[in-house]
Amino acid sequence: MDTGIDEKRVIEMMMKELAGGIDGGWCPIKDIKDPCIDVIAKFAVSEFNKQSNSSLKFQTVVSGNMQVVCGINYQL
């Protein structure tokens, strides 16, 4: 059913709001304690360990930035 709503545009607007309204710019993550941030960080540590044959262990995220582009980039 066509509601006339451009879903892609709505998602872009939501992502822009999460990033503080700055398209392409880096900004602090508003809620560093969001469980999704831990999932992203654990994945990053796991991938780093695979690629570098390391055995780093995830503990916690203490700070981070995000960038909205054609998705979301994170600096944790």
Backbone as numpy.savetxt, mean C-alpha at the origin, in Angstrom:
# Nx Ny Nz CAx CAy CAz Cx Cy Cz
-25.97 -5.22 -14.75 -26.81 -4.05 -14.75 -25.92 -2.80 -14.75
-26.17 -1.89 -15.66 -25.38 -0.67 -15.76 -25.99 0.41 -14.89
-25.24 0.82 -13.87 -25.74 1.85 -12.95 -25.31 3.24 -13.39
-24.46 3.31 -14.40 -23.96 4.60 -14.85 -22.79 5.11 -14.01
-22.35 4.32 -13.04 -21.25 4.72 -12.18 -19.96 4.17 -12.78
-18.99 5.03 -12.92 -17.67 4.63 -13.42 -16.89 4.05 -12.24
-16.92 2.72 -12.09 -16.31 2.07 -10.94 -14.82 2.34 -10.86
-14.15 2.36 -12.01 -12.71 2.63 -12.01 -12.43 4.01 -11.43
-13.23 4.98 -11.80 -13.05 6.35 -11.30 -13.31 6.41 -9.80
-14.31 5.68 -9.31 -14.60 5.65 -7.88 -13.42 5.07 -7.11
-12.84 3.98 -7.62 -11.69 3.36 -6.97 -10.51 4.33 -6.97
-10.28 5.00 -8.09 -9.19 5.98 -8.15 -9.39 7.09 -7.13
-10.62 7.56 -6.98 -10.91 8.61 -6.01 -10.68 8.12 -4.59
-11.07 6.87 -4.30 -10.86 6.32 -2.96 -9.37 6.18 -2.66
-8.60 5.70 -3.64 -7.16 5.55 -3.43 -6.51 6.91 -3.24
-6.96 7.90 -3.98 -6.42 9.25 -3.84 -6.72 9.80 -2.45
-7.91 9.54 -1.94 -8.28 9.97 -0.60 -7.38 9.31 0.44
-7.12 8.01 0.28 -6.23 7.30 1.20 -4.84 7.90 1.21
-4.40 8.39 0.07 -3.06 8.94 -0.05 -3.03 10.44 0.23
-4.10 10.99 0.70 -4.11 12.41 1.04 -4.36 13.31 -0.15
-4.87 12.75 -1.25 -5.25 13.57 -2.40 -4.13 13.94 -3.35
-2.95 13.35 -3.19 -1.83 13.71 -4.03 -1.58 12.60 -5.04
-1.93 12.86 -6.30 -1.69 11.88 -7.36 -0.20 11.74 -7.61
0.35 10.55 -7.43 1.74 10.29 -7.73 2.73 10.69 -6.66
2.27 11.44 -5.66 3.18 11.86 -4.60 3.20 10.89 -3.44
4.28 10.88 -2.70 4.39 10.05 -1.51 3.80 10.79 -0.32
3.07 10.07 0.52 2.53 10.66 1.75 2.52 9.59 2.84
2.51 10.01 4.10 2.51 9.04 5.19 1.26 8.16 5.17
1.42 6.91 5.56 0.28 6.01 5.70 -0.51 6.49 6.91
-1.80 6.72 6.73 -2.63 7.28 7.81 -2.76 6.36 9.00
-2.92 5.05 8.77 -3.11 4.11 9.88 -2.08 2.99 9.77
-0.91 3.21 10.34 0.18 2.25 10.26 -0.16 0.94 10.98
-1.17 0.95 11.86 -1.57 -0.24 12.61 -2.64 -1.06 11.87
-3.04 -0.63 10.67 -4.01 -1.38 9.87 -3.43 -2.77 9.60
-4.20 -3.84 9.87 -3.69 -5.21 9.64 -3.24 -5.46 8.21
-3.78 -4.75 7.25 -3.37 -4.92 5.85 -1.91 -4.52 5.66
-1.45 -3.53 6.42 -0.07 -3.09 6.31 0.88 -4.21 6.75
0.52 -4.92 7.82 1.34 -6.06 8.26 1.39 -7.14 7.20
0.27 -7.41 6.55 0.23 -8.43 5.49 1.17 -8.03 4.35
1.14 -6.77 3.96 2.01 -6.29 2.88 3.48 -6.40 3.30
3.78 -6.02 4.54 5.16 -6.07 5.03 5.67 -7.51 5.12
4.83 -8.41 5.62 5.23 -9.82 5.71 5.51 -10.40 4.33
4.68 -10.04 3.36 4.89 -10.49 1.99 6.22 -9.97 1.46
6.50 -8.68 1.72 7.75 -8.08 1.23 8.97 -8.77 1.83
8.92 -9.06 3.13 10.04 -9.74 3.78 10.21 -11.15 3.21
9.10 -11.84 3.00 9.14 -13.19 2.43 9.77 -13.18 1.04
9.35 -12.24 0.20 9.89 -12.15 -1.16 11.37 -11.78 -1.13
11.74 -10.86 -0.24 13.15 -10.50 -0.13 13.98 -11.72 0.26
13.49 -12.49 1.22 14.21 -13.68 1.66 14.38 -14.69 0.52
13.34 -14.88 -0.28 13.42 -15.81 -1.42 14.47 -15.36 -2.43
14.44 -14.05 -2.75 15.31 -13.54 -3.80 16.76 -13.40 -3.37
16.99 -13.20 -2.08 18.36 -12.97 -1.62 18.91 -14.12 -0.77
18.12 -15.19 -0.68 18.51 -16.34 0.13 18.86 -15.91 1.55
18.02 -15.04 2.11 18.21 -14.53 3.46 17.19 -15.15 4.40
17.30 -14.81 5.66 16.34 -15.33 6.63 15.89 -14.24 7.60
15.56 -13.07 7.03 15.04 -11.99 7.85 13.71 -12.41 8.46
13.41 -11.89 9.64 12.14 -12.17 10.31 11.37 -10.87 10.49
10.11 -10.87 10.11 9.27 -9.68 10.27 8.94 -9.50 11.75
9.05 -8.25 12.23 8.64 -7.94 13.60 7.46 -6.99 13.61
7.66 -5.77 13.13 6.58 -4.79 13.12 6.90 -3.68 12.12
5.88 -2.97 11.71 6.06 -1.80 10.86 6.06 -0.58 11.78
7.08 0.24 11.69 7.16 1.41 12.57 6.80 2.70 11.86
6.92 2.72 10.53 6.52 3.89 9.77 6.36 3.49 8.31
5.72 4.34 7.55 5.55 4.02 6.14 4.93 5.14 5.35
5.18 5.10 4.05 4.59 6.04 3.10 3.92 5.26 2.00
2.98 5.91 1.33 2.33 5.28 0.19 2.27 6.25 -0.97
2.21 5.69 -2.17 2.16 6.46 -3.40 1.08 5.85 -4.28
0.12 6.67 -4.69 -0.93 6.19 -5.57 -0.54 6.51 -7.00
-0.37 5.45 -7.80 -0.09 5.57 -9.23 -1.10 4.68 -9.93
-0.67 3.71 -10.71 -1.59 2.76 -11.32 -1.89 1.62 -10.34
-1.74 1.87 -9.11 -1.90 0.95 -7.99 -1.39 1.71 -6.79
-0.88 1.01 -5.82 -0.32 1.69 -4.66 1.07 1.12 -4.38
2.04 2.00 -4.25 3.40 1.63 -3.85 3.54 1.94 -2.38
4.33 1.13 -1.69 4.54 1.33 -0.25 6.02 1.41 0.05
6.38 2.28 0.99 7.71 2.32 1.59 7.48 2.03 3.07
7.98 0.89 3.54 7.75 0.49 4.93 9.08 0.35 5.65
